């Protein structure tokens, strides 16, 4: 299943009072494994940047002045997210800003049925615990030492790791990852190493019977046992 983990940075807390989105970062995951595909953009909010918001994400009005408007990037963003579920931390906040920006462009909003809120998942899994992204990274041993300030793409990358843990842990991806890997099997000298590129088809189990060389070594070993109990 394809999912998009995303995060936004804004000028404030409420698009209904004129706050705007200034950054979005999206990470593509398939079957809970990041594919390496991402979407990232800064936007000129066409307004000032409050000091409190700049202190959180470090994006100044001067930095954003030459960035494209949201409407200039909307088509590319919508093409990237497609119709996939959208995963965010406190997702109602990010959906609110995303749909506000789409509305300003006279575009259809993203349906909230596609929303996956990691705060809700974390609350169910860890009732009573701290649920911030930093707290969850600490709980799951995810390195966030490079997170000096909030950043949409960086936070989406961290959230993707947290999301995997909330869904059951890293081990759930092992079988899926193996499908894309080359498997090397090392056996005995008379059975040389084999390299196999998985095809995705189910393989029949290998018959468990000894080779002729193994049978000969076994007979030789048995013949050298003096006074065996079964003799």
N, C-alpha and C positions, 0 to 999 in steps of 0.2 A: 504494500500500500504506500502510495506517495503522500507525504505530508510536508508542510512548510512551517518551520519554526521561525518566528519573526519577532522583532522588537522595534520600537519607535522612540525617537527623542522629539521633544516638543518645546514650545515657548512657555508652557504652563500646564495647568491641570484640566481645563475645561474648554473644549472647542466651541461651546455655545456662547462663551463670553469673548470670543475672538482669538483664542489661542490656536496656534498652527503647528503642524508637523514640520520638523526641520531635517529629520533623518529617518531612514528605514533600512533595516538589514534583514535579509531572509536567507535561510539555510534549507536546502532541499534534503529530505530524508526519504529513503525507500526501505520499507520494512525495518524502520528504526535504525538504519545505517546511513550516515551522511554520504552523499554521492560526490561531494566536492563542488557541486553547482551552487551558486549563491547570487543574490541580487542586492546591491547596495547603492544608495543614492542620498545626497544632501539636497535640500530644497531651500530656495530663497522664500522666507515666510512673508515677505512684503510688509514687515512691521518690525518694531524694535525687539530686542531680546532682554527680558527682565534679568536683573543681576542674579536672582535666586536660581533661575533656570540655567543660566550660563555657569554658575558654580557647580551644578550637577554634571553637565555634559561637556562644558568647555567650548561650546560653539557660540562664537560672537556674531553680532550683526555684520561686522566687517568681513569675517570669514565667509558668511553665507551670501553676501551681497552679489557675488558673481556666479552663484549657483543657479541651476535651472529652476523654473517654477514647477510645482507638482504636476500641473496639467501637461507639461512638456514631457514628463516621464511616466504618466499614468498608463499609457498603452503598454509600454515595456513591462511595467510592474504587473499589470493584470495578466499579460501573456505568461509571465513567469509563475505566478501563483496558480493560474488555471482554475480548476474547480476542486483543488485539493483541500483537505482540512487544514486549518490554520491554527498553530499552537503558539500561545503567548503566555507570559506570566502576568497575572491580573489582566486577562485578555479583554475584558470589557473596556478598559482604558484604551488599549491599542486599537480595538475595533472601532471605538467611538471616534478617534482621530482619523483613522483610515477612511471610514464612511463619511465623515465630515468633509474631508478633502475631495472624495469622489463626488459628493453632492455639489460642492462648489464648481466642479467641472461638468455638472449636469450628467453624471454617469450613475449607473445603478449601484446601490450599496452592496457590499458583500454580506450574504445572508448569515445571520448569527448562528444558524444551525451548523455551520462549518467551524464554529469556535471550539477550541480545546484549551481550557484554562488550567495551567499547571499549578496555580495557587489552590484551586479546588481539588486537584489530584493530591497535592501535598497535604492539604488539610485532612483529607480522608485517610491518607497513609500514616500521617504523623500528627494526630490530634493534640492540640495544646502546644506544639513546638513552634519555633520561629520559622516563618515561611518566606522570608526574603530570599532573593537569588543568592546573595552572599552566604546566608545561613545554610541553604541547601547545598551549595558548593562545599562548604565546610563539612556538612554531614556526610557527603558522599566522597570526600577526598578529591575533589576536582580543583585543579590548580587555577587560582584566579589572581596570582601575584602580579600579572601584567594589567590588571584592571584598576588603573589609577582613578579614572573617571568613567561615568557611564558612556557607552558607545553602542549604537544599535547593532552593528554587525558583531562586535565582540560579545555583547550580551546574548545575542541569538546563538552564537557558537557555544557559550557556556550553558545556555538553557537547553540546547539540543542534548548535551551530555546529561544534564539533570533529568530531562524528559525520559531518556533511556532508563535511568535508574528508577524513576517513578513508575515506569511500566514493567519493572521486574528485574532490572540489572543488566550488566553488559553481557552476561552469558547467553541472553536470549538471541543475540546476533551471531553466535558462533556458527551455528548450522547454516545460516543464510550467507555469512561471509565465506564459508567453505566452498559454496557453489561457484564463487568467482576466483578461487585460488587454485594453484597447481599443487597437487598432493604428491609428496615423495614417500615411497614405502621402501625401506631398507630391510632385506631379508638375509637368509643364510648364503654362504658362498655359492652354493649350487642353485640358488634362486636370486639372481642379480636384482639390484635396485630398479624400481619401476617408477616412472614419472607419468602422471595421468592428469589431463586437463578435464575436469568434470563437465559433462555435457548437459546436466540437468535431468537426465533420464535415470530412473531407478535401476541400480545394478543388482543382479542376483548375487547372493552371498557366495563366497568362494568355498568349494567343498573342502572340508577339513580332513584330508587324508595325507599320510606321509609320502615323501618322494622315495624313489628306489634307493637313493644314497642314504637317506635317513633310516630306512629299514635295515640296510646293511650295517650301518654303525650301531644300531640297536642290537642286532644279532651278535655283533662282535663284543659289545659291552656285556650282554647277558652271558656269553660264553666264558667270560673272565671272572664271573662270580663263583666263589667256592662255597660249597654247602649251602645253597640258597634255602630259605625257609619253605618255599613252595616246591622244593625238589622232593 
